[in-house]
Amino acid sequence: MAERLAPRARQIVQAARELLEQEGAEALTMRRLAERLGIRAPSLYKHLPDKAAVEAAVIATGLEDVAAALEAALAAARSAGTEPLAALAAAYRAFALAHPHLYRLMTGQPLPRDRLPAGVEARAAAPLLQAAGNQDLARAAWAFAHGMVQLELARRFPPGADLHAAWQEGITALQGRVPARDAAMGGAGPADASRRRPSGPARRA
């Protein structure tokens, strides 16, 4: 796992994320990043060894933001006594639509786990795992949400398609599979979540 970044490296990563979000993955090169920062490209390598390290650091910031959004959605759902999976799905979709280039970088390739800060992936997955109550259902819910988002970003749905209704249908079906003892609590408790920490795709929020 990667160590936490030094202040200057964090500034570089923030600039890289802004470049990505504004212009897309093709624009995220070391040369363009250096130009944005007003330095020469070789200076970047003093702080981050290569482009892959930059991308991994940007992905880590995305996972942190997803985690914060999902944690807030889960807490709000529990306070209101509403279905947690629906709240998580809405937060997940909102993040992806607000950050399409970042979302594609985060989910369109194998996750560089060896370059991520310890715990960042697990934190992003924890709200969904708690709401679903078990690892398999969490993975199914993540796959549904990811597929819906990818199709929406690619504009593959027919004109006039009621995506809100499609999301509701999918989440209602998944919510019906949440174990009754967990549904009453709004998902598995923290202790259960730690014992059932997911691996593989479902760990990517």
C-alpha positions as CSV (number, residue, x, y, z in Angstrom):
1,M,0.0,0.0,0.0
2,A,1.1,3.5,-0.7
3,E,2.1,5.9,2.0
4,R,0.2,9.1,2.6
5,L,1.4,11.9,0.3
6,A,3.5,14.8,1.2
7,P,2.0,18.3,0.9
8,R,3.6,19.1,-2.5
9,A,2.6,15.7,-3.9
10,R,-1.0,16.4,-2.8
11,Q,-0.9,19.7,-4.6
12,I,0.2,17.9,-7.8
13,V,-2.5,15.3,-7.4
14,Q,-5.1,18.0,-6.9
15,A,-4.0,19.7,-10.1
16,A,-4.1,16.3,-11.9
17,R,-7.6,15.7,-10.8
18,E,-8.7,19.1,-12.0
19,L,-7.1,18.5,-15.3
20,L,-8.8,15.1,-15.6
21,E,-12.2,16.4,-14.6
22,Q,-12.0,19.4,-17.0
23,E,-10.5,17.7,-20.1
24,G,-10.7,13.9,-19.7
25,A,-8.2,11.1,-19.4
26,E,-6.4,11.9,-22.6
27,A,-5.3,15.3,-21.2
28,L,-3.8,13.7,-18.1
29,T,-0.2,13.5,-19.1
30,M,2.9,14.5,-17.2
31,R,3.7,17.2,-19.7
32,R,0.2,18.8,-19.4
33,L,0.3,18.4,-15.7
34,A,3.7,20.2,-15.5
35,E,2.4,23.0,-17.7
36,R,-0.6,23.4,-15.4
37,L,1.7,23.7,-12.4
38,G,4.1,26.0,-14.2
39,I,7.1,23.6,-13.8
40,R,9.1,21.3,-16.0
41,A,7.9,17.7,-16.3
42,P,11.0,16.2,-14.7
43,S,10.3,18.1,-11.5
44,L,7.1,16.0,-11.1
45,Y,9.1,12.8,-10.7
46,K,10.7,14.1,-7.5
47,H,7.3,13.8,-5.9
48,L,5.5,11.0,-7.9
49,P,7.5,8.4,-9.7
50,D,5.3,8.0,-12.9
51,K,2.0,8.6,-14.4
52,A,0.6,5.5,-12.9
53,A,1.4,6.8,-9.5
54,V,-0.4,10.1,-10.3
55,E,-3.5,8.2,-11.5
56,A,-3.5,6.0,-8.4
57,A,-3.4,9.0,-6.2
58,V,-6.2,10.6,-8.1
59,I,-8.3,7.5,-7.8
60,A,-7.6,7.5,-4.0
61,T,-9.1,11.0,-3.8
62,G,-12.1,9.8,-5.7
63,L,-12.6,6.8,-3.3
64,E,-12.3,9.1,-0.3
65,D,-15.0,11.4,-1.8
66,V,-17.3,8.4,-2.7
67,A,-16.8,7.1,0.9
68,A,-17.8,10.5,2.4
69,A,-20.9,10.7,0.1
70,L,-22.0,7.1,0.9
71,E,-21.4,7.5,4.6
72,A,-23.6,10.6,4.7
73,A,-26.3,9.0,2.6
74,L,-26.4,5.9,4.9
75,A,-26.5,8.1,8.0
76,A,-29.3,10.2,6.6
77,A,-31.3,7.1,5.6
78,R,-30.9,5.6,9.1
79,S,-32.0,8.8,10.7
80,A,-35.1,9.1,8.5
81,G,-35.9,5.4,8.7
82,T,-35.8,5.0,4.9
83,E,-34.3,2.2,2.8
84,P,-30.5,2.5,2.8
85,L,-29.8,0.9,-0.6
86,A,-32.0,3.6,-2.3
87,A,-30.1,6.4,-0.6
88,L,-26.7,4.8,-1.4
89,A,-27.7,4.3,-5.0
90,A,-28.8,8.0,-5.4
91,A,-25.5,9.2,-3.8
92,Y,-23.4,6.9,-6.0
93,R,-25.2,8.0,-9.2
94,A,-24.9,11.6,-8.2
95,F,-21.2,11.3,-7.7
96,A,-20.6,9.5,-11.0
97,L,-22.7,12.0,-13.0
98,A,-20.9,14.9,-11.4
99,H,-17.4,13.4,-12.0
100,P,-17.7,11.3,-15.2
101,H,-14.0,11.4,-16.1
102,L,-12.9,10.6,-12.6
103,Y,-15.5,7.8,-12.3
104,R,-14.3,6.2,-15.5
105,L,-10.7,6.3,-14.3
106,M,-11.8,4.8,-11.0
107,T,-13.8,1.9,-12.5
108,G,-12.7,1.3,-16.1
109,Q,-9.5,-0.6,-15.3
110,P,-8.1,-2.9,-12.7
111,L,-7.8,-1.1,-9.4
112,P,-4.1,-0.3,-8.5
113,R,-4.5,-1.6,-4.9
114,D,-0.8,-1.8,-4.3
115,R,-0.5,2.0,-4.8
116,L,-3.6,3.0,-2.8
117,P,-3.4,4.3,0.9
118,A,-4.3,1.6,3.3
119,G,-8.0,1.4,4.1
120,V,-9.3,3.7,1.4
121,E,-11.0,1.0,-0.6
122,A,-12.5,-0.7,2.4
123,R,-13.9,2.6,3.6
124,A,-15.6,3.3,0.3
125,A,-17.2,-0.2,0.3
126,A,-18.3,-0.2,3.9
127,P,-21.6,1.7,3.6
128,L,-22.9,-0.6,0.9
129,L,-21.7,-3.7,2.8
130,Q,-23.5,-2.5,5.9
131,A,-26.7,-1.7,4.1
132,A,-26.7,-4.9,2.1
133,G,-25.9,-7.1,5.1
134,N,-23.7,-9.6,3.2
135,Q,-20.9,-9.5,0.7
136,D,-22.7,-11.2,-2.2
137,L,-25.7,-8.8,-2.1
138,A,-23.3,-5.8,-1.8
139,R,-21.5,-7.0,-4.9
140,A,-24.8,-7.4,-6.8
141,A,-25.9,-3.9,-5.8
142,W,-22.6,-2.4,-6.8
143,A,-22.7,-4.2,-10.2
144,F,-26.3,-2.9,-10.8
145,A,-25.4,0.7,-9.9
146,H,-22.2,0.6,-12.0
147,G,-23.9,-0.8,-15.0
148,M,-26.7,1.8,-14.8
149,V,-24.2,4.6,-14.4
150,Q,-22.0,3.4,-17.3
151,L,-24.9,3.2,-19.7
152,E,-26.1,6.6,-18.6
153,L,-22.7,8.2,-19.1
154,A,-22.4,6.5,-22.5
155,R,-25.9,7.8,-23.4
156,R,-27.0,4.3,-24.4
157,F,-30.5,4.4,-23.1
158,P,-33.2,5.4,-25.6
159,P,-34.4,9.0,-25.7
160,G,-37.1,9.5,-23.1
161,A,-36.2,6.5,-21.1
162,D,-37.4,6.8,-17.5
163,L,-34.1,6.2,-15.7
164,H,-35.5,7.1,-12.3
165,A,-38.1,4.3,-12.6
166,A,-35.4,1.8,-13.8
167,W,-33.2,2.7,-10.8
168,Q,-36.2,2.2,-8.5
169,E,-37.1,-1.2,-9.9
170,G,-33.6,-2.4,-9.5
171,I,-33.1,-1.1,-6.0
172,T,-36.5,-2.4,-4.9
173,A,-35.6,-5.9,-6.1
174,L,-32.2,-5.7,-4.3
175,Q,-33.7,-4.2,-1.1
176,G,-36.0,-7.2,-0.9
177,R,-33.0,-9.5,-0.6
178,V,-31.6,-7.7,2.5
179,P,-31.8,-10.0,5.5
180,A,-34.6,-9.0,7.8
181,R,-32.4,-8.7,10.9
182,D,-30.1,-6.3,9.0
183,A,-32.9,-4.4,7.3
184,A,-34.3,-3.5,10.7
185,M,-30.9,-1.9,11.5
186,G,-30.4,-0.3,8.1
187,G,-27.7,-2.8,7.4
188,A,-25.0,-4.8,9.2
189,G,-23.4,-3.3,12.1
190,P,-19.7,-2.2,12.1
191,A,-18.6,-5.4,13.7
192,D,-20.3,-7.5,11.0
193,A,-18.9,-5.3,8.3
194,S,-15.4,-5.8,9.5
195,R,-15.9,-9.6,9.5
196,R,-17.3,-9.6,6.0
197,R,-15.0,-7.1,4.3
198,P,-15.3,-7.6,0.6
199,S,-12.6,-8.3,-1.9
200,G,-12.5,-7.8,-5.6
201,P,-14.9,-5.6,-7.6
202,A,-17.5,-5.1,-4.7
203,R,-14.8,-3.4,-2.7
204,R,-14.7,-0.5,-5.2
205,A,-17.5,1.8,-4.3
